[in-house]
Structure formats: C-alpha cells, structure tokens
Amino acid sequence: MTRFAHAYRPQLTFVGRFYGNVNLYHSPPKYSGTGRPRVKGERKPKPEELVQTKRGPQTKF
C-alpha cells in the first residue's frame, strides 16, 4: 500500500472520517523549566466552526 501511495501521490487523495466537533490544539509552548510541562497548546477552532464561517449558517454537519 505504501509503495502504491508513493507512486501515485500526485493523483492520490486521502479520504477518511473526520468529526466536526473534535477539539484541536496547537503544539504546546516550550517548557519554561518550572512546574509541569503543558501537554496542549492554545485551542484551535473546531472544523464545524470553520465551515460555518466559510459557507455561512446554512451548512450543517
């Protein structure tokens, strides 16, 4: 499968399940050296919110 994907990568499109209400985060900031290091960074907008802003309120998931 990997060889096939590599050979046809210009024409290949990956389609998979992606939920609109997932919580996405940026990478955590660099560790400052005090306390417990952060696991998550700042929150990114949900895909559902991005679709609403791009297409308007008529789009539903």
HUGIWO-V417318 format. One record per residue. N is the residue number from 0. RES is the residue in one letter. PSI is psi in whole degrees, 0 to 359 (* if undefined). OMEGA is omega in whole degrees, 0 to 359 (none if undefined). Layout:
n=N res=RES psi=PSI omega=OMEGA
n=N res=RES psi=PSI omega=OMEGA
//
This chain:
n=0 res=M psi=320 omega=181
n=1 res=T psi=318 omega=179
n=2 res=R psi=318 omega=179
n=3 res=F psi=313 omega=180
n=4 res=A psi=321 omega=179
n=5 res=H psi=318 omega=182
n=6 res=A psi=326 omega=185
n=7 res=Y psi=23 omega=186
n=8 res=R psi=329 omega=177
n=9 res=P psi=328 omega=182
n=10 res=Q psi=358 omega=188
n=11 res=L psi=136 omega=175
n=12 res=T psi=128 omega=179
n=13 res=F psi=128 omega=178
n=14 res=V psi=127 omega=180
n=15 res=G psi=172 omega=180
n=16 res=R psi=132 omega=178
n=17 res=F psi=123 omega=184
n=18 res=Y psi=141 omega=182
n=19 res=G psi=343 omega=184
n=20 res=N psi=23 omega=179
n=21 res=V psi=156 omega=175
n=22 res=N psi=117 omega=181
n=23 res=L psi=145 omega=183
n=24 res=Y psi=151 omega=171
n=25 res=H psi=170 omega=175
n=26 res=S psi=149 omega=180
n=27 res=P psi=153 omega=177
n=28 res=P psi=164 omega=178
n=29 res=K psi=146 omega=181
n=30 res=Y psi=127 omega=183
n=31 res=S psi=348 omega=177
n=32 res=G psi=355 omega=178
n=33 res=T psi=136 omega=178
n=34 res=G psi=190 omega=181
n=35 res=R psi=135 omega=179
n=36 res=P psi=146 omega=180
n=37 res=R psi=148 omega=180
n=38 res=V psi=326 omega=181
n=39 res=K psi=153 omega=175
n=40 res=G psi=206 omega=178
n=41 res=E psi=150 omega=181
n=42 res=R psi=137 omega=174
n=43 res=K psi=159 omega=176
n=44 res=P psi=149 omega=178
n=45 res=K psi=150 omega=178
n=46 res=P psi=325 omega=178
n=47 res=E psi=319 omega=179
n=48 res=E psi=322 omega=179
n=49 res=L psi=319 omega=178
n=50 res=V psi=319 omega=180
n=51 res=Q psi=321 omega=181
n=52 res=T psi=329 omega=181
n=53 res=K psi=319 omega=187
n=54 res=R psi=345 omega=182
n=55 res=G psi=175 omega=186
n=56 res=P psi=352 omega=182
n=57 res=Q psi=343 omega=181
n=58 res=T psi=133 omega=179
n=59 res=K psi=153 omega=175
n=60 res=F psi=* omega=none
//
